[in-house]
Amino acid sequence: MTSKFLPERGENLLLNNKIKNCKFLKEGWRGKIYKGEFKEKDVIIKIARIPSLSEKIRKEGEIIERVNIKNIGPKLLLYGFDFIITEFIEGTHLKEFFNSPSPILQNILEEILMQARQLDKLNISKDEMHRPYTNIIVSKNKPVLIDFESSKITDKPQNVTQFVSFWLSYFRTQIKPIEANFVIDLLRKYKRNYSEDTFLEIIGFFREKQETIMKNKKI
């Protein structure tokens, strides 16, 4: 696979007019976010807010390049010393689906859990899966994980455990204590070996309980 790394700085891209119709959107903790057009595609550009954060942004680009292999995250078009360019994702933040539950919520949550499993297998910990509301966009009824700036390579990824913990917390009033304890024990077991068998136990319970929750909500 050809790397999408370009030994260039984001400021030069803007100055050289390589990004068309570029508009500043906001300034985040690590980067300035722009929207524009690149190679006739709507894109999001993140440029390091200050020089000392350049390495963090570059590493985020490396992470996105890796997860794209598994069709996770926004499509990476280019990254450099201090910038990332990804395709713009048209959609709705996951939070809106919880505010107004829809018939597809169950499928969305299961797909997020499957993507979390893929990240674990890649030894990448996103470290945002326990607060997914604004870090996941639903586009064409499919969840797209965004914002990988906190991600890291590790032998102890926490994507599945974080997301299931979030799920348990959100639906805590509809999950019996004995059921919650059962899942927590499964998560502890999963953290010890990350085995496929243990994950299948987790997702089996998840599917069964989620179906019950959705029926009770009369979705």
LORO-119938 format. One line per 8 residues: their letters; for each residue x, y, z negated of N, C-alpha, C. Coordinates in steps of 0.001 Angstrom, whole numbers. Layout:
A = X,Y,Z,X,Y,Z,X,Y,Z; ...
REM end
This chain:
MTSKFLPE = 842,-1198,0,0,0,0,877,1247,0; 594,2175,892,1346,3420,975,928,4355,-148; 1907,4880,-872,1598,5788,-1975,1023,7094,-1446; 133,7676,-2226,-476,8951,-1856,211,10117,-2561; 1422,9851,-3054,2191,10906,-3715,2855,11807,-2685; 2718,13114,-2884,3361,14111,-2035,4264,14971,-2920; 5564,15025,-2637,6479,15830,-3460,6253,17328,-3235; 5156,17795,-3771,4714,19172,-3552,4035,19667,-4819
RGENLLLN = 3893,20980,-4934,3192,21562,-6073,1848,22127,-5617; 878,22044,-6522,-477,22457,-6184,-585,23900,-5745; 189,24754,-6371,139,26175,-6029,502,26399,-4565; 1458,25605,-4068,1855,25731,-2665,727,25313,-1724; -44,24295,-2132,-1183,23872,-1309,-2174,25016,-1144; -2411,25726,-2250,-3363,26838,-2201,-2801,27999,-1393; -1524,28314,-1623,-908,29449,-925,-798,29199,572; -556,27941,942,-400,27600,2362,-1725,27286,3044
NKIKNCKF = -2808,27518,2316,-4153,27363,2875,-4436,25943,3370; -3845,24946,2684,-4123,23558,3058,-5482,23103,2523; -5983,23830,1528,-7322,23571,996,-8250,24661,1518; -9252,24283,2258,-10180,25251,2839,-11320,25553,1857; -11846,26771,1943,-13002,27186,1137,-12812,26850,-345; -11639,27121,-841,-11295,26758,-2215,-11958,27709,-3219; -12626,27118,-4218,-13292,27906,-5255,-12885,27389,-6634; -12535,28309,-7507,-12200,27935,-8881,-13480,27571,-9628
LKEGWRGK = -13461,26424,-10334,-14631,25987,-11090,-14485,26229,-12586; -13393,25739,-13155,-13218,25878,-14601,-11781,25546,-14978; -11447,25862,-16214,-10136,25505,-16750,-10340,24520,-17885; -9721,23348,-17758,-9842,22326,-18779,-8672,22356,-19740; -8582,21302,-20549,-7519,21221,-21548,-6148,21145,-20889; -6066,20406,-19770,-4768,20221,-19119,-4677,20844,-17736; -5809,21057,-17083,-5726,21520,-15707,-6785,22532,-15313; -6489,23236,-14240,-7463,24125,-13613,-8155,23338,-12504
IYKGEFKE = -9473,23437,-12460,-10262,22639,-11534,-10817,23524,-10417; -10617,23063,-9186,-11110,23773,-8011,-11944,22810,-7161; -12821,23391,-6361,-13535,22613,-5347,-13216,23222,-3994; -13029,22363,-2993,-12718,22867,-1663,-12876,21787,-615; -12257,22016,528,-12290,21053,1627,-10862,20686,2010; -10640,19390,2174,-9321,18887,2550,-9526,17777,3566; -8959,17962,4739,-9129,16992,5830,-10612,16721,6087; -11386,17804,6099,-12819,17778,6419,-13653,17012,5390
KDVIIKIA = -13138,16917,4169,-13889,16270,3093,-14020,17232,1920; -15172,17170,1244,-15336,17937,13,-14491,17284,-1073; -13705,18085,-1758,-12766,17527,-2724,-12761,18331,-4027; -12222,17683,-5049,-11914,18332,-6321,-10399,18358,-6460; -9875,19519,-6825,-8435,19675,-7008,-8168,20020,-8466; -7292,19269,-9091,-6869,19584,-10458,-5388,19948,-10417; -5062,21129,-10942,-3681,21599,-10976,-3305,21868,-12432; -2124,21437,-12821,-1676,21612,-14202,-1838,23065,-14642
RIPSLSEK = -2392,23238,-15821,-2666,24576,-16344,-1375,25336,-16638; -383,24624,-17151,936,25202,-17419,1988,24174,-16995; 3210,24608,-16684,4242,23679,-16188,4501,22480,-17092; 4405,22662,-18395,4709,21558,-19316,3697,20416,-19225; 2558,20658,-18567,1533,19623,-18419,1594,18927,-17060; 2562,19316,-16241,2666,18757,-14887,2801,17241,-14891; 3629,16717,-15797,3853,15275,-15857,2569,14526,-16190; 1742,15097,-17069,468,14471,-17436,-452,14363,-16218
IRKEGEII = -498,15431,-15426,-1358,15431,-14241,-846,14430,-13209; 475,14396,-13022,1042,13437,-12063,727,12001,-12484; 847,11709,-13779,558,10361,-14265,-916,10011,-14096; -1777,11018,-14233,-3198,10768,-13986,-3410,10352,-12532; -2689,11005,-11625,-2770,10626,-10215,-2331,9186,-9996; -1272,8768,-10678,-791,7392,-10563,-1840,6400,-11060; -2501,6756,-12167,-3543,5886,-12721,-4708,5750,-11741; -5163,6876,-11194,-6292,6829,-10256,-5927,5996,-9027
ERVNIKNI = -4690,6131,-8567,-4252,5336,-7418,-4352,3846,-7730; -4008,3464,-8944,-4064,2053,-9335,-5498,1556,-9464; -6371,2348,-10095,-7739,1866,-10312,-8550,1872,-9024; -8175,2720,-8077,-8864,2731,-6780,-8778,1381,-6082; -7732,619,-6374,-7575,-713,-5773,-8774,-1595,-6118; -9349,-1369,-7305,-10517,-2130,-7762,-11817,-1356,-7543; -11754,-342,-6675,-12933,488,-6374,-13492,1171,-7616; -12592,1614,-8468,-12964,2350,-9674,-12481,3787,-9531
GPKLLLYG = -13308,4721,-9982,-12926,6127,-9970,-13192,6808,-8644; -13048,8139,-8621,-13197,8877,-7358,-12037,8535,-6437; -12275,8543,-5149,-11218,8186,-4203,-10102,9227,-4231; -8894,8749,-4475,-7729,9635,-4503,-7254,9891,-3079; -7116,11165,-2734,-6625,11523,-1405,-5145,11880,-1437; -4732,12530,-2533,-3344,12994,-2609,-3046,13407,-4043; -1793,13225,-4459,-1356,13813,-5725,114,14183,-5606; 535,15103,-6462,1904,15590,-6371,2513,15826,-7731
FDFIITEF = 3480,16724,-7787,4186,16981,-9039,3244,17458,-10140; 2236,18236,-9767,1371,18829,-10792,-83,18956,-10343; -494,18149,-9375,-1868,18268,-8877,-2433,16913,-8460; -3756,16873,-8377,-4492,15698,-7907,-5600,16196,-6985; -5810,15498,-5886,-6947,15783,-5007,-7769,14508,-4875; -9026,14576,-5291,-9929,13436,-5163,-11188,13866,-4420; -11863,12889,-3838,-13120,13195,-3171,-14139,13699,-4190; -14917,14677,-3788,-15981,15209,-4635,-17102,14180,-4747
IEGTHLKE = -17551,13926,-5964,-18630,12969,-6202,-19931,13729,-6423; -20863,13538,-5524,-22186,14151,-5651,-23046,13239,-6507; -23520,13737,-7634,-24324,12883,-8488,-24719,13570,-9779; -25088,12760,-10758,-25593,13243,-12040,-24791,12618,-13165; -24482,13403,-14186,-23766,12848,-15329,-24608,11764,-16003; -23937,10760,-16510,-24609,9637,-17159,-25570,10095,-18251; -25217,11164,-18934,-26042,11664,-20041,-27486,11883,-19626; -27697,12341,-18387,-29055,12626,-17923,-29902,11360,-17839
FFNSPSPI = -29266,10226,-17580,-30015,8971,-17487,-30458,8497,-18867; -29723,8886,-19902,-30142,8571,-21264,-31236,9532,-21722; -31135,10781,-21295,-32156,11763,-21668,-33508,11422,-21055; -33479,10917,-19826,-34708,10516,-19135,-34485,9119,-18562; -34614,8081,-19398,-34311,6716,-18959,-35028,6343,-17670; -34302,5723,-16771,-34865,5318,-15488,-34772,3802,-15352; -35496,3231,-14394,-35466,1772,-14211,-34078,1228,-13877; -33185,2078,-13397,-31867,1574,-12990,-30839,1673,-14113
LQNILEEI = -31236,2193,-15282,-30268,2383,-16367,-29587,1076,-16756; -30344,-7,-16829,-29760,-1291,-17222,-28649,-1709,-16262; -28891,-1572,-14956,-27874,-1944,-13968,-26649,-1044,-14063; -26884,237,-14334,-25773,1182,-14459,-24884,803,-15641; -25500,513,-16782,-24732,170,-17980,-23943,-1120,-17779; -24552,-2086,-17117,-23839,-3341,-16873,-22661,-3122,-15926; -22855,-2294,-14910,-21762,-2017,-13970,-20615,-1286,-14675; -20940,-386,-15595,-19892,296,-16360,-19094,-721,-17170
LMQARQLD = -19795,-1660,-17779,-19117,-2691,-18568,-18211,-3549,-17682; -18661,-3861,-16475,-17835,-4641,-15547,-16588,-3856,-15129; -16749,-2552,-14915,-15587,-1731,-14570,-14625,-1621,-15757; -15184,-1564,-16961,-14344,-1536,-18161,-13496,-2806,-18235; -14102,-3935,-17882,-13362,-5200,-17874,-12224,-5160,-16856; -12482,-4613,-15681,-11433,-4508,-14665,-10277,-3634,-15150; -10597,-2544,-15830,-9545,-1678,-16371,-8708,-2433,-17403; -9380,-3214,-18253,-8643,-4010,-19239,-7681,-4973,-18545
KLNISKDE = -8137,-5589,-17461,-7291,-6543,-16737,-6114,-5853,-16053; -6275,-4561,-15761,-5182,-3781,-15172,-4235,-3225,-16242; -4552,-3495,-17513,-3776,-2949,-18640,-3793,-1424,-18660; -4948,-881,-18297,-5145,571,-18340,-6240,874,-19355; -5927,1710,-20322,-6920,2120,-21311,-7338,3554,-21004; -8613,3730,-20655,-9090,5064,-20286,-9214,5973,-21506; -9468,5369,-22647,-9585,6085,-23922,-10688,7138,-23924; -11700,6928,-23074,-12858,7822,-23050,-14162,7019,-22996
MHRPYTNI = -14066,5691,-23092,-15250,4863,-22878,-16217,4894,-24060; -15788,5428,-25190,-16684,5539,-26338,-17468,6851,-26304; -17163,7717,-25338,-17941,8948,-25138,-18113,9173,-23630; -18935,8337,-23007,-19018,8319,-21541,-19969,9333,-20915; -20708,10082,-21726,-21770,10928,-21184,-21333,11801,-20016; -20216,12520,-20176,-19780,13446,-19131,-18559,12940,-18372; -18104,11721,-18700,-16947,11151,-18010,-17343,10104,-16980; -18649,9987,-16767,-19161,9067,-15745,-20250,9791,-14962
IVSKNKPV = -20138,9761,-13655,-21153,10349,-12779,-21880,9214,-12065; -23195,9305,-12023,-23987,8316,-11292,-24275,8883,-9909; -23753,8204,-8899,-23910,8635,-7512,-24525,7499,-6707; -25659,7761,-6101,-26371,6736,-5329,-26613,5491,-6180; -27010,5733,-7415,-27348,4680,-8384,-26149,3833,-8813; -24940,4323,-8563,-23727,3619,-8963,-22894,4517,-9879; -22380,3959,-10988,-21556,4768,-11881,-20137,4939,-11336; -19637,6158,-11416,-18263,6450,-10996,-17525,7037,-12195
LIDFESSK = -16493,6356,-12643,-15695,6856,-13762,-14814,8004,-13280; -14841,9107,-14011,-14016,10257,-13649,-13151,10655,-14847; -12242,11580,-14618,-11401,12150,-15674,-10552,11081,-16366; -9410,10793,-15763,-8496,9786,-16299,-7293,10420,-16997; -7432,11668,-17434,-6263,12364,-17977,-5808,11807,-19325; -6690,11099,-20038,-6297,10493,-21314,-5842,9047,-21151; -5880,8539,-19927,-5574,7129,-19679,-4098,6816,-19890; -3855,5542,-20205,-2473,5103,-20409,-2340,3625,-20064
ITDKPQNV = -1119,3224,-19752,-797,1821,-19525,-470,1196,-20876; -1120,76,-21183,-917,-541,-22490,-1269,-2023,-22448; -654,-2790,-23334,-996,-4207,-23467,-2266,-4402,-24291; -2756,-3319,-24890,-3949,-3392,-25729,-5012,-2389,-25262; -5523,-2551,-24050,-6553,-1625,-23556,-7840,-1760,-24366; -8623,-688,-24408,-9808,-667,-25271,-11092,-323,-24525; -11118,-536,-23230,-12274,-103,-22448,-13554,-861,-22793; -13486,-2184,-22794,-14671,-2987,-23125,-15094,-2732,-24563
TQFVSFWL = -14145,-2767,-25490,-14498,-2586,-26901,-15069,-1198,-27162; -14504,-173,-26532,-15019,1183,-26732,-16430,1334,-26170; -16655,802,-24962,-17970,998,-24349,-19052,211,-25086; -18749,-1014,-25486,-19741,-1799,-26228,-20009,-1152,-27589; -18986,-580,-28204,-19177,124,-29479,-20097,1328,-29292; -19912,2048,-28187,-20810,3164,-27866,-22239,2655,-27697; -22390,1569,-26959,-23712,988,-26695,-24391,570,-27994; -23642,-73,-28886,-24192,-482,-30180,-24659,725,-30986
SYFRTQIK = -23866,1786,-30948,-24208,2991,-31700,-25455,3664,-31136; -25526,3758,-29806,-26658,4454,-29184,-27972,3716,-29441; -27943,2385,-29334,-29168,1600,-29490,-29276,964,-30884; -28612,1571,-31869,-28521,954,-33196,-29886,704,-33841; -30879,1543,-33519,-32196,1356,-34133,-32943,169,-33532; -32451,-342,-32401,-33132,-1452,-31731,-32326,-2744,-31758; -31212,-2714,-32481,-30369,-3902,-32596,-30310,-4310,-34065; -30686,-5534,-34354,-30702,-6021,-35730,-29277,-6106,-36280
PIEANFVI = -29114,-5883,-37586,-27772,-5964,-38188,-27058,-7276,-37883; -27797,-8378,-37904,-27163,-9669,-37635,-26659,-9740,-36190; -27392,-9083,-35265,-26964,-9049,-33864,-25731,-8164,-33705; -25744,-7017,-34377,-24597,-6106,-34311,-23343,-6787,-34849; -23487,-7501,-35955,-22337,-8203,-36539,-21818,-9286,-35600; -22740,-9939,-34902,-22350,-10970,-33932,-21494,-10362,-32818; -21924,-9210,-32300,-21180,-8554,-31220,-19839,-8034,-31729; -19828,-7475,-32916,-18570,-6968,-33488,-17557,-8104,-33633
DLLRKYKR = -18030,-9272,-34048,-17134,-10433,-34145,-16611,-10831,-32766; -17493,-10755,-31753,-17060,-11060,-30388,-15989,-10076,-29919; -16172,-8798,-30247,-15198,-7781,-29842,-13846,-8020,-30510; -13872,-8421,-31761,-12614,-8735,-32454,-11909,-9911,-31781; -12703,-10904,-31418,-12151,-12071,-30725,-11580,-11663,-29366; -12311,-10807,-28665,-11870,-10330,-27346,-10552,-9570,-27451; -10410,-8743,-28476,-9190,-7950,-28645,-7963,-8824,-28901; -8194,-10038,-29390,-7059,-10927,-29670,-6495,-11555,-28402
NYSEDTFL = -7381,-11854,-27425,-6885,-12591,-26254,-7367,-12061,-24900; -8351,-11143,-24901,-8887,-10568,-23658,-9329,-11655,-22669; -9815,-12771,-23194,-10146,-13900,-22323,-11445,-13662,-21561; -11528,-14307,-20406,-12728,-14207,-19577,-13916,-14858,-20276; -13678,-15963,-20974,-14764,-16652,-21672,-15403,-15750,-22722; -14566,-15036,-23475,-15102,-14143,-24507,-15860,-12985,-23869; -15325,-12464,-22770,-16033,-11378,-22083,-17392,-11854,-21579; -17463,-13077,-21065,-18737,-13608,-20583,-19742,-13739,-21726
EIIGFFRE = -19263,-14065,-22920,-20150,-14094,-24086,-20681,-12696,-24389; -19791,-11712,-24295,-20189,-10325,-24570,-21231,-9860,-23567; -20962,-10074,-22293,-21886,-9564,-21279,-23186,-10366,-21263; -23121,-11642,-21667,-24343,-12432,-21767,-25286,-11848,-22811; -24732,-11522,-23983,-25543,-10892,-25024,-26028,-9524,-24563; -25136,-8773,-23942,-25451,-7419,-23468,-26651,-7446,-22521; -26625,-8356,-21550,-27721,-8444,-20579,-29043,-8786,-21259; -28990,-9795,-22113,-30215,-10252,-22775,-30812,-9150,-23645
KQETIMKN = -29963,-8498,-24425,-30464,-7464,-25335,-30903,-6226,-24576; -30176,-5872,-23514,-30536,-4691,-22746,-31894,-4873,-22070; -32167,-6071,-21594,-33469,-6355,-20987,-34590,-6152,-22001; -34355,-6614,-23226,-35355,-6452,-24287,-35567,-4980,-24613; -34472,-4231,-24697,-34557,-2801,-25009,-35343,-2064,-23929; -35051,-2373,-22674,-35741,-1701,-21577,-37233,-2040,-21565; -37560,-3289,-21873,-38973,-3682,-21917,-39698,-2946,-23038; -39037,-2824,-24171,-39649,-2118,-25300,-39874,-647,-24995
KKI = -39007,-91,-24139,-39162,1302,-23739,-40184,1450,-22612; -40634,284,-22100,-41608,253,-21002,-41098,1017,-19791; -39834,751,-19451,-39240,1414,-18287,-39618,648,-17037
REM end
